[in-house]
Amino acid sequence: RERRMAWFREARFGMFIHWGLYAVPGGVWKGRDIGGVGEWIFNSAQITVADYEPLQQQFNPVQFSAKEWVRTAKDAGMRYIVITSKHHDGFCLWDSKLTDWDVMGTPFKRDILKELAAECQKQKVKLCFYHSIMDWHHPDYLPRRGWDKRPTAEANFNRYVEYMKGQLKELLTNYGPIGIAWFDGEWEGTWTHERGEDLYKFVRSLQPSIIVNNRVDKGRQGMAGMTKGEFAGDYGTPEQEIPANGFGEGVDWESCMTLNDTWGFKSKDTHWKSAETLLKNLIDCASKGGNYLLNVGPTPEGTFPAPIVERLGMMGKWLKAHGEA
Ligand code: JFZ
């Protein structure tokens, strides 16, 4: 474990990327501003699967450049990237043989994760995958949202888990060495501690040196689970907060935070944190023995919003001036 965690302990600063079909509505559904975070619009606007699916035909981020994304991260002083291979809406950013609900079914038809994997290798940035356990689209995932009227008689959660494992096998065999398997969406009744342990062992069997976050295990045990050592996972993920005193010797952690008030792109969210605040957060985490995972929500065109590029550039400059990047 010590050897497995070494790069993570030195990394200190990473880029979180929430990207998927939800970037297309960007927080607005049928002319209505939808509250809450952008990547939850499927749920927050109570959209049916039939109404959400057409977004796939509208996803065409022709300005996407893996080279530029990775360079922007690197220039900011970030040493790893965690991107949503699949978020709660179930849509897959890579060429998956196990579903058509993926990027190959969009007009874009390019394996985004393949391109990022190649660039990350070239520029020596660790690529990591955020993979949601919860899936609002797959017919076998349970429980269903209240307004989702698809019949459940045939749904089979075990089969869903097999699907998810099959997809993780694709992600952990065809994209080179992956730094972290970052799980999320584990809090619903169908997910159990046993399933969490099994999934932890499964991803490590595919890539023995991969690091797995604590959300692979059941429920919001969060840091309690980490410090008790009873839960699967290698490190803790406090969200939108930096712990007052870290978590003590031997407990690894990473605070994930947004740059504005959403993870996935929202066209009207301009509530950007200042570069100064962001730098303070990074230093705060690092000084307490943790990492700072700072989130970017790219636009449906495939670019980073300008205020993000500006702030990341300032952070990189500061870090370089102080010999940290
Ligand atoms: C989850 C996701 O639902 C969200 O869309 C985003 O991806 C974020 C990074 O993770 O949301 C969470 C996860 C954990 C907590 C709250 C929201 N938590 O620990 O309080």
Boltz pocket constraint, residues with backbone or C-beta under 6 A from the ligand:
constraints:
  - pocket:
      binder: B
      contacts: [[A, 18], [A, 37], [A, 39], [A, 40], [A, 184], [A, 185], [A, 220], [A, 222], [A, 237], [A, 238], [A, 239], [A, 256], [A, 263]]
      max_distance: 6.0
